[in-house]
Amino acid sequence: MTDGIGEVLAREDPTQFALALGDLVFARFEQVGFEGLTPAERVAHCVDWLERAHVEAHRGEFHQARP
C-alpha cells in the first residue's frame, strides 16, 4: 500500500522521502494519467522519472535505440 502524503512528508531520510514521493505520485499517474496530475504532481513525476533514468544509465540498464 502506498503511503499518504502525510506519511511521505514525515520521512526524514532524503532518499526514503524521494522514493516514497515518487511511488505516491506514480500511483496517481497510473490512475489519472499525466494530464490528470496537478502541476506539483507533474513536477514530482518528472523529477522521479529523471532520477530513475539516471540511475539506470549509470547501472548500464538504460537502453536507447540506435539509428
TINUGU-653671 format. One record per residue: z, x, y of N, C-alpha, C, O, CB in turn. Coordinates in steps of 0.02 Angstrom, whole numbers, plus 50000, padded with zeros to 5 digits. Glycine has a CB too. Layout:
N
ZXYZXYZXYZXYZXY ...
This chain:
67
500005004249941500005000050000500005004450062500365009450066500614995250000 499595002550110499545006350172500135004650218500324998850224498885004950208 500425009750248500965008750296500715004850356500125005050373501275015450319 501165001250389501004998050452501045003150508501265008850497501484992150467 500825001250567500805005950623501495008650640501565014350661500495002650684 502015004550632502695006850647502905012550601503195017550624503185001150639 502745011950537502905017250490502495023550504502745029150497502785014850418 501865022550522501435028350538501705032050599501765038150598500705025950552 501875028350652502125031550713502795034850704502975039450742502175026350768 503185032750654503835035750642503795042450606504295046050601504265030950602 503215044150580503155050550544503215056350592502885056550644502475050850506 503625061150575503735066950618503285072850601503125076850645504455069150615 503085073350539502645078850518501935077250543501665072050525502665079850440 501625081750582500965080350610500425079050557500005074750566500755086150653 500455082850503499955081850450500035075050417499545071550406500005087450398 500655073250401500785066850370500605061050418500355055950396501525066250349 500735061950482500555056950532499795055950533499555050350530500805059050602 499425061450536498695061050539498405057750477497965053550482498385067950548 498665059650419498425056650356498575049150353498155045150334498725060150296 499185047350372499375040350370498975036150420498775030550404500135039650384 498865038850480498465035250530497755034350506497465028950513498485038950597 497465039550477496785039050451496745033850396496265029950394496565045850424 497235033750351497235028850297497295021750325496965017150301497815030250249 497725020850374497825014250404497185011750437496975006050426498395014550456 496865016050476496255013950511495685012950462495275008450471496065019150564 495645017150410495105016350361495165009750324494655006550309495115022150310 495775007550310495875001050278495594995450322495274990850297496634999850263 495714995950387495424990950434494674991550437494314986450439495724991850505 494414997650437493694998850439493364995450379492834992350386493545006350439 493664996050320493374992950260493384985250265492944981950237493764995150198 493864982550301493904975250308493424972550361493094967450349494614973250327 493384975850418493014973050475492414977150498492054974950542493484972250533 492304983050469491764987250491491914990750557492414989150590491124983250497 491494995550575491614999450636491624995050698492054995850742491085004950643 491164990350702491124986050762491734981550769491884979350825490494981650758 492084980250715492684976050718493314979650737493834976550749492784972750652 493284986350740493864990250759493974989950834493504988950872493784997550736 494604990750854494744991250926494504998050950494385002550909495514990250940 494434999051015494235005651041494695011251016494455016650998494225005551117 495345010151015495815015250992495715016650917495745022450896496545013151005 495595011450878495475012350806494825016150795494785020150748495455005550770 494325014850836493695018450829493795025950841493525030050804493165015650879 494175027650892494315034650906494675037850846494485043150823494735035450970 495195034450822495575037150765495125037850704495185042850667496175032550749 494685033050692494235033350635493755039350641493655042950592493825026750629 493475040350700493015045950710493365052650704493095057250673492685045450779 493955053250732494335059550727494505060950654494445066550631494975059250770 494715055750617494875056550546494255058750507494295063250465495155049950518 493685055650521493075057350487492885064650500492695068350455492495052650508 492925066750564492765073650581493235078650547493015083850523492785074650656 493875076950545494365081350512494215082050438494225087550411495075078750523 494065076450405493925076650333493275080450320493225084150271493875069550305 492765079550363492135083250355492245090650365491955094750329491615080650405 492665092550412492835099550425493165102650364492985108150342493295100150487 493645099150335493995101650276493505102350218493515107350183494575096950257 493085097350208492595097650154492115103450163491945106850115492205091050149 491895104650225491435110050238491745116850222491415121250196491205109950311 492375117550238492715123950226492905124850153493045130450131493325124550269 492915119550115493025119950043492375120550005492375121449944493425113850018 491825120050040491165120350008490965113749977490515113649935491165125649957 491275108249997491135101749967490655097650010490435092249988491765097949956 490495099950069490075096150115489345097750099489145103550104490245097650190 488965092750080488265093850061487805090450111487885084550126488135091249990 487335094250136486825091450181486155092250147486025097150113486845094850251 485735087250159485045087850133484685093150173484745093450234484675080950137 484325097250139483935102450173483205100450174482945097750125484025109350137 482885101650231482165099750237481735103850191481125102950189481925100650308 
